Amino acid sequence: MEWAQAATIVSALAAFTGLQALWISRALDRVYMALDRLDLKLDHLEGTVLRDHAERIARLEAAHSG
């Protein structure tokens, strides 16, 4: 095999590996963005539920103490 053929094969493999790494990186970025959105939604829900329960507990305590 000549050096030119070897260089062509090596450069093609390097390009393929680079494209594959880019594809994986972009896919992971999309996964991380989806997880961040889910985390924000869960934080919002958790805050809403805890606030609602705190208000209910306060009303029950006020009703039983008075």
VMD Tcl script that draws the C-alpha trace (Angstrom):
set ca {
  {0.00 0.00 0.00}
  {1.30 3.43 -0.83}
  {1.64 6.26 1.64}
  {-0.99 8.30 -0.16}
  {-3.56 5.54 0.20}
  {-2.71 5.10 3.87}
  {-3.00 8.86 4.45}
  {-6.37 8.89 2.66}
  {-7.70 6.05 4.81}
  {-6.43 7.62 8.03}
  {-7.90 11.02 7.17}
  {-11.25 9.44 6.22}
  {-11.35 7.57 9.53}
  {-10.45 10.75 11.41}
  {-13.22 12.67 9.64}
  {-15.74 9.92 10.36}
  {-14.73 9.83 14.03}
  {-15.02 13.62 14.25}
  {-18.49 13.62 12.73}
  {-19.57 10.83 15.03}
  {-18.27 12.75 18.07}
  {-20.15 15.86 16.92}
  {-23.36 13.85 16.46}
  {-23.05 12.31 19.93}
  {-22.30 15.69 21.48}
  {-25.37 17.28 19.92}
  {-27.57 14.37 20.99}
  {-26.31 14.66 24.57}
  {-26.96 18.41 24.53}
  {-30.58 17.73 23.55}
  {-30.90 15.18 26.36}
  {-29.45 17.64 28.89}
  {-31.81 20.39 27.71}
  {-34.81 18.06 28.07}
  {-33.69 17.06 31.56}
  {-33.26 20.72 32.53}
  {-36.80 21.51 31.36}
  {-38.13 18.53 33.29}
  {-36.23 19.64 36.39}
  {-37.74 23.13 36.15}
  {-41.24 21.69 35.80}
  {-40.73 19.41 38.80}
  {-39.39 22.31 40.88}
  {-42.46 24.35 39.98}
  {-44.82 21.49 40.82}
  {-43.02 20.79 44.08}
  {-43.24 24.44 45.11}
  {-46.94 24.58 44.26}
  {-47.78 21.37 46.13}
  {-45.78 22.33 49.22}
  {-47.36 25.79 49.33}
  {-50.85 24.28 48.97}
  {-50.19 21.79 51.77}
  {-48.75 24.50 54.02}
  {-51.88 26.62 53.50}
  {-54.16 23.66 54.27}
  {-52.22 22.79 57.41}
  {-52.37 26.41 58.56}
  {-56.16 26.49 58.05}
  {-56.60 23.21 59.92}
  {-54.46 24.41 62.81}
  {-56.40 27.68 62.95}
  {-59.72 25.82 62.92}
  {-58.70 23.47 65.73}
  {-57.08 26.08 67.94}
  {-59.93 28.54 67.79}
}
mol new
graphics top color blue
foreach p $ca { graphics top sphere $p radius 0.5 }
foreach p [lrange $ca 0 end-1] q [lrange $ca 1 end] { graphics top cylinder $p $q radius 0.2 }
display resetview
